[in-house]
Amino acid sequence: MEKQELRTFGRRHGKKLSARQTMLIDRVLPTISPTNLPANTGKILEIGFGAGEHLREIARQNPDKTVIGAEPFMNGVASLLSAITNESNVVRDEYKNIRIFADDVRDFLRQTDSQFEQIWILHPDPWPKARHEKRRLLHADFLKNLLNYLTPDGEIIIGTDHWEYFDWIVENAKNAGLHASTPDIDTIHTRYQTKNMAGTSAPKYLIIRA
Ligand SMILES: C[S@@+](CC[C@H](N)C(=O)[O-])C[C@H]1O[C@@H](n2cnc3c(N)ncnc32)[C@H](O)[C@@H]1O
């Protein structure tokens, strides 16, 4: 029997959605699901996009690529939908390349045969209490599985301001024999980065290549 997966995210629903957000989830979300992805364009995946600030930025920077975001927190999904649609509730031109999977990325990965040039994970839930450590998403088995979804020169880019989780990921990746480097880079500031709940001076970044 397959081992049951532990939940890696906190909650799926937060404060009550506005009428417009509910309408966008009912009507627009189904039209931008990541099914039947075009075979001949490059693809980028962001896992746990939160409110989608970084996802929108990479969509604008890469108009010729399909940018897929996976996020089970519906208030985050609603924020992204509000930001990418105009007053007529139509997806704005600069965001037409966005596709959303509004659930656990592990379910998306089980159902896709796509390969990605980049897989971004920014500020993954740190689950700081020792008894919750098993809920951390970025353990070695998950990272090794992600490699199967990279193009030959693709990369997984992880950023977090939670330095203890960062060191834990680096150690797990190295023990699993993954090719990991810790470059000095910066990227756009997401909502979670601005909160900086870990209270550190800056996020640290890790790149894993196939
Ligand atoms: C701490 S928040 C960071 C959000 C955003 N990346 C940012 O920097 O503002 C982590 C996010 O990862 C999402 N998450 C956790 N486990 C996930 C999973 N298995 N699949 C997709 N998203 C997940 C959570 O729902 C949450 O929104």
The ligand as an SDF file (V2000), in Angstrom:
LIG
                    3D

 27 29  0  0  0  0  0  0  0  0999 V2000
    5.0330   30.6310    3.4260 C   0  0  0  0  0  0  0  0  0  0  0  0
    3.9890   30.6530    2.0380 S   0  0  0  0  0  0  0  0  0  0  0  0
    4.9380   31.5470    0.7790 C   0  0  0  0  0  0  0  0  0  0  0  0
    4.0880   32.0220   -0.3560 C   0  0  0  0  0  0  0  0  0  0  0  0
    4.8360   32.7890   -1.4800 C   0  0  0  0  0  0  0  0  0  0  0  0
    5.7740   31.9190   -2.1720 N   0  0  0  0  0  0  0  0  0  0  0  0
    5.5330   34.0160   -0.9360 C   0  0  0  0  0  0  0  0  0  0  0  0
    6.7860   34.0130   -0.9160 O   0  0  0  0  0  0  0  0  0  0  0  0
    4.8370   34.9630   -0.5120 O   0  0  0  0  0  0  0  0  0  0  0  0
    4.1590   28.9690    1.4370 C   0  0  0  0  0  0  0  0  0  0  0  0
    3.1090   28.6120    0.4430 C   0  0  0  0  0  0  0  0  0  0  0  0
    3.3490   27.2880   -0.0520 O   0  0  0  0  0  0  0  0  0  0  0  0
    2.1000   26.6790   -0.2590 C   0  0  0  0  0  0  0  0  0  0  0  0
    2.2930   25.2180   -0.2600 N   0  0  0  0  0  0  0  0  0  0  0  0
    2.6200   24.4300    0.7840 C   0  0  0  0  0  0  0  0  0  0  0  0
    2.6240   23.1450    0.4170 N   0  0  0  0  0  0  0  0  0  0  0  0
    2.3060   23.1140   -0.9070 C   0  0  0  0  0  0  0  0  0  0  0  0
    2.1360   22.0730   -1.8450 C   0  0  0  0  0  0  0  0  0  0  0  0
    2.2650   20.7820   -1.4930 N   0  0  0  0  0  0  0  0  0  0  0  0
    1.7980   22.3970   -3.1220 N   0  0  0  0  0  0  0  0  0  0  0  0
    1.6530   23.7040   -3.4750 C   0  0  0  0  0  0  0  0  0  0  0  0
    1.8040   24.7390   -2.6230 N   0  0  0  0  0  0  0  0  0  0  0  0
    2.1100   24.4450   -1.3450 C   0  0  0  0  0  0  0  0  0  0  0  0
    1.2530   27.1760    0.9140 C   0  0  0  0  0  0  0  0  0  0  0  0
   -0.1340   27.0620    0.6800 O   0  0  0  0  0  0  0  0  0  0  0  0
    1.7100   28.6160    1.0320 C   0  0  0  0  0  0  0  0  0  0  0  0
    0.9000   29.5080    0.3000 O   0  0  0  0  0  0  0  0  0  0  0  0
  1  2  1  0
  2  3  1  0
  2 10  1  0
  3  4  1  0
  4  5  1  0
  5  6  1  0
  5  7  1  0
  7  8  2  0
  7  9  1  0
 10 11  1  0
 11 12  1  0
 11 26  1  0
 12 13  1  0
 13 14  1  0
 13 24  1  0
 14 15  1  0
 14 23  1  0
 15 16  2  0
 16 17  1  0
 17 18  1  0
 17 23  2  0
 18 19  1  0
 18 20  2  0
 20 21  1  0
 21 22  2  0
 22 23  1  0
 24 25  1  0
 24 26  1  0
 26 27  1  0
M  CHG  2   2   1   9  -1
M  END
$$$$
